[in-house]
Amino acid sequence: MSDPDTHSNKTIAEQLGIQPDMRAWIGGHQIQAKRIIAPYLTNTTKPPTGPIDVALIAPENPEEAVYFAEKIKLRLTPSATIWIVFSVEKNQGKTIEAITPALQQIGFHKKKKVIVSDLFAANGYTA
C-alpha cells in the first residue's frame, strides 16, 4: 500500500477514483463519516441492484466493514475499489489495520490510503 499523497493537486473525489456517472454504493453506520464522504458521490448514480464501480463503507467497527464488503463483493465490477472510511484519531490505527487481514481472507487486496478530511481517512481495496 502506498502512503497517502498529502501534496496532490487532485480533489478528494479524484484521489478516490470517483468520476461522474460511476455507479456508487455507500454504507455503514458511522454517520459523521458518511456525511463527509457523501458529497463526493454527487455526480454518481446509486443503483439499488446491479454492478458497482466504487463503494464507500463507513463502519463503526471492523466486523461491520467486513460484513458490508462481503455483502457487495459480487456486485463489484472488475476495476471497482471499495473504500473503508475510518477515524484518524490516535486509537483508530489499530482498528483499521485489523480490517485488512479480514478483507484479505475474503479476497480483497489493499490498494492505497486517502485522507478525506481532518477527521477521516480511507483505505482502498480491490477484489
N, C-alpha and C positions, 0 to 999 in steps of 0.2 A: 504494500500500500504506500502511495506517495503521501508526503506531508501536504497539508493544506497550503494553497498559494495565497498568501496574505497580500501579495503585491499585484494581483491580477487586475487587468483592466476590464475583465468580463463582469457582467452582472451576476448576482447570485443565481438567477434562473439559468443563465448560460453555463455557469460552473456546474450546476446540477444536470445539465444536458437537456433542459426543458425548452422546447420550441413550440411556437404557435401550432395549433391543430393536432398536437400529440394527444393520444388517449391516455388519460391520467387517472390515478386512483389515490385517495388519501384515507388513512385510517389511523386508529389508535385513540387512546383515552387521555393523553397529555394535552389538555385543552390549550394551554398557553403556547405550546409549540405549534399546534395546528393553526392557531390564529396568526402566528408569524409566517408559517410556510404557505398557507392557503393563497395569499396574493400572487405567489409565483406561478400558480396554476390558472391564472385569469383567462388566458387565451387558449386553454386546452379544452378538450371535451372529456367528460367523465361518464363513460358508459356504464350502466349497471351490470352488463354482461359483455362477454367478448374480450378480444385482445387488449392488453395494456402495454403502453410504451414506457411509462415511468410510474413508479409507486412511491409514495412518501408515507412512512409509518412513524407515528409519534407515540411510542409506547410508554406506559407507566413503569414497566419492568421488563426484564429480559424475556420472560415467558410470553408476555403479550407480543413482543416483537417477533418471536419465533412462530407464534400462533398465526399472526396475520401474514407472515412471509409464506408459511405453508398453505394458507387459505388462498392466496392469489398466485402461487407459483405456476399453476397450469394456464393461467391467463396471460402470462408474460410473453411478449414477443422475443425472438432470439437475441435482439440487441437491447432489450429492456434493462433498466437499472432500478433496484429498489434502494431507497434511502431510509436509513434508520436515524431519526432525529433524536438527539439527546442533549441534556443539560451539560454545559461546560463547567458547572460547579465542581469544586475540588474532589468531592467524593464520588462523582459520577463516572470518572475514568475507568474504574474497576468494573462498573456495571456494564458499560458499553463493550468493554473488552470481553466480558463474559458472554456476550451475544455472538461474537464471531465464531467460536468453535461450534456452537449450536447451529448456526446457519450453515457452516461448512458441512455438518453432518447431513443436512437436507439438500446439499448440492449447490450452495452459493459460495462465491469467491469474493473476497474483499477487493475493492477497486481503488477508492480514494476517499479522502475526507474533505469536507467543505464547511467553512464557518458560515452559518446562515444569519447570525445576529450576535449581539454581545452575550446573549444567554444560551444560545443553542448552536450545535454543530450537527453535521450529518455524515454518517459513513455510508458509502455507496457499495452495493454488492450486485454481482451479476450471477445468473444461473448457469 
